[in-house]
Amino acid sequence: MPRTMSVADSIIIDASPARVYEQLSDPTAMGRWSPENRGATVHGDRHDAYVGMVFEGRNKRGAARWTTRCTVTAADPGERFAFRVHAIGLRRPLLPGPIATWEYRFEAVDGATRVTETWTDDRRRWPDFLANAFDRVATGGKTFAQFQGGNIRTTLKRLKAALEADAPGAGN
């Protein structure tokens, strides 16, 4: 069966596009919302997002733990943030290769922001049957597209809850 190569979902958050971008474009903070990511280490001294920024993400799924190397491919404040995952390993990302691209788009909507998170499978050279078999082992029976769809929904819900709870006047 052919793979689904990309999945996306959106949510409306009661915050400005600039504020949502500021939070999502900080790789060290992603662990606050993601069900798998446990944060990241940014290479270099500059920590505001920019095209070419490299970071290593720490991840966990069940008992499995791994590290990825990522490079920011879009950093347009209040509009778009994206990065590609291009190396993976247990403690250090030693195995290079195209893995995935993550993208976040921000759209002002009636004083709030529609955030759209997209995951794209960059494993284009993998035959579908091999990718599907690997995915089902790695995710406990799902394809990565199905699995990431659930992760995206969880991430967006957690992000919304956190940003709206931290909003000025929240809970008052």
N, C-alpha and C positions, 0 to 999 in steps of 0.2 A: 504494500500500500504506500502511495507517495506521502512524503512527510509534509506536515504543515511547517513552513519555514519561518513564520512570524506570527506572534500573538500580541494583542494590545488590549488595554482597558483604560477607562477614564473615571475620574471622580471630581466633584466640585468641592473645593476647599474655601472656607471663608477667610481668605488671606489674599494679599496682593501677589501678582505674578513674581515680583521682585523678591518678596519674602520666601515664597515657595522655592524659587530658583536657588536662593542663598542656602537653604537647607539641603536640597537635593544635589547641589553641585559640590558638596563637601563629602568626598569619599569616606572620610574618617567617621562621619555621622550615620552612614547608611545602616549600620548595625542596629540602630534605634528602631528601625521600621521593618527591615527585611526579615523573613523567617529563616533565611540561610546565612546571610552575611553577618559577620561579627566585627565589622570595622575594616579599616585599611591603614596602610602606612604610605604616605606620599613621599616620593623621591624629590630631593632638593629642598631649598629653603622657602620657596614660594608655595603658599597653601590655598590661595584663591584659584579657582578653576581657570585654566587656559588650554587652548588647543596644543597638544603635545605633552601635557602633564602626564607623568607616569606614576601609577600607584599599584601597590600589591594588596589585594583583598583577601581577608581571612574568612573562610566559609565552613559551615557545618551542616550536615544532613544526617540525622540519626547519629550513629557512631562514627560516620565518615567525616574527616576533616581534610581540607585542602586549601591551597593558596593559589591565587591567580595574578598574573601581571596584566595590567590594563593601561590603555592610553586614551586620553580624552580626545575626541574627534570634533566636538562642537561645544562651545562655551559662550552662548549668546544670552547675557543676563536678562531674565524675565521672559525669555522666549524658548530657548532650547539648550539642553545639556545632553551629551552623548559620549559613550566610550566603547571601545572594542576590547574584548578579552582575547589575548593572543598568546598566553603561556599558562601552564598549569603544573602543579606538583604538590607533594604532600606538605613539606615544610617550606620549600622554596619553589617558585614556578620555573622548573628546569626544562619542561617539555614544551617547545614552541609550536605554534600552529593556530590557524583561525578557529575560534571556539564560538563566540557570540558577540552581538552588539546590543547594547542597552541604550535606549533613548527616552528622554523626558521632554515633552512639549508643554508649554504654559500659555493659556489663552484667557484673557480677561473676560469674565462673564458676570454682568450685573453686580459689580463690586466684589466679586470673588474670582477664583481661578479654576478653570478646568485643567487638570493635570492628566496627561495621557502618557502612560508608560508602555514602551514597546520592547519586546525581546525578539531578536532575529537570530536564527541558527546560521552560523557562518561555516559550518562543517559541510561545505558544498561538494567536496571530493568524496565524502563518505557515501557509499551506496545506501539507498533507503532501507533495504533489509538489514544491513549492518547497524545503521544508526538506530533504527527502531528496536532491534534486539538489545543493543547497548543501553539505550534509554530506559527500557523496561526493567533491566537489572538495576540501573543506577537510581531509579525513582520508585521502585517497588511496584511496577506494573503499568506505568503510564509512559506516554511519549514525553519528550521534553516540552513540546508545545503545550500539552495538557497540564503538565506539572507546573510549568512557568506561568500559565494562565492563573492558576491558584495562588502562586507566589506573588504575582502582580497584584491581584485583588487584595491579598493580605497586606502587602506593603502600602498600597494606597489607603486602605482603611486605617492602618496604624498612623500613617503620616497625617491624615485628616484629623484624627483624634488628638494627636500631639500638638499640631499647629493651632487647632481651634481651642484647645485647653490652655495654650500659652498666650492666646490673643489678649490684648489689653481689654480689661472689663470682663473676661471670661470667668464664669462662676460667681459673679457679683450680683 
